[in-house]
Every structure is written in C-alpha cells, then in structure tokens.
Amino acid sequence: MSIKLTKKQELVYDYIAEYVKNNGTSPTYREICAGLGLSSVSAVAEHIDNLIALGALKKSPKSARSLEVVDITFPETTALFRQKMATATEEELETLRRAAIILDINL
C-alpha cells in the first residue's frame, strides 16, 4: 500500500526529504517556496497540510523546522522495523539500521 500524491505534492515531499537528508533538519516554508520556485508561502503551507493529512509528513506543533518525512512507499515495512527496534538488542539494532539504509527506509 502506498499513498497517491499529486505531482506538486510529490515535488514538495521529495524536496523536503532531500533537504532533511542533506541538512539534518527540515526546511522552512520560505526555503521550500524558493527551492521549488513556487509563488507563495501559503501554497507551500497548503501542500504541507495536505501531505500531513495523507500521512506523508509529520509536524510538531509550535516548533520551527519540525517537518518529518514519513516513508510512504512501504509503510508496513517501516512499521515492522520500528516494532522490532523497540525490543531489539544492540546487535540487532545495528543490523536493522544497516538494513534500513540499504532499503532506503526512513526510521
């Protein structure tokens, strides 16, 4: 099961995911606007609100740069990884982390 995104939503989602990967923190709405050449911050906010509603992003309320990208390609796999990590030994955790990197799963 994967979430269906519009082309604009996919652009915003991919931009945020790449930004977080490269910078270790999420971009501001203005940075997203500038990075994608969008005309208004309100358009970015609307796309982000829709992505949150779809479950593709998470956001902490009242916190700057708090967007978190959710793995939407294989949510069942991500959920299983998280469940296993909750009870894993240190050795198992290291193996799970390596597997997540190989599978490109955002934990």
C-alpha positions, 0 to 999 in steps of 0.5 A: 500500500502506498499513498497517491500524491499529486505531482506538486505534492510529490515535488514538495515531499521529495524536496523536503526529504532531500533537504532533511537528508542533506541538512539534518533538519527540515526546511522552512516554508520560505526555503521550500517556496524558493527551492521549488520556485513556487509563488507563495508561502501559503501554497507551500503551507497548503501542500504541507497540510495536505501531505500531513493529512495523507500521512506523508509528513509529520509536524510538531506543533509550535516548533520551527523546522519540525517537518518529518518525512514519513516513508510512504512507499512501504509503510508496513515495512517501516512499521515492522522495523520500528516494532522490532527496534523497540525490543531489539538488542544492540546487535540487532539494532545495528543490523536493522539500521544497516538494513534500513539504509540499504532499503532506503527506509526512513526510521 
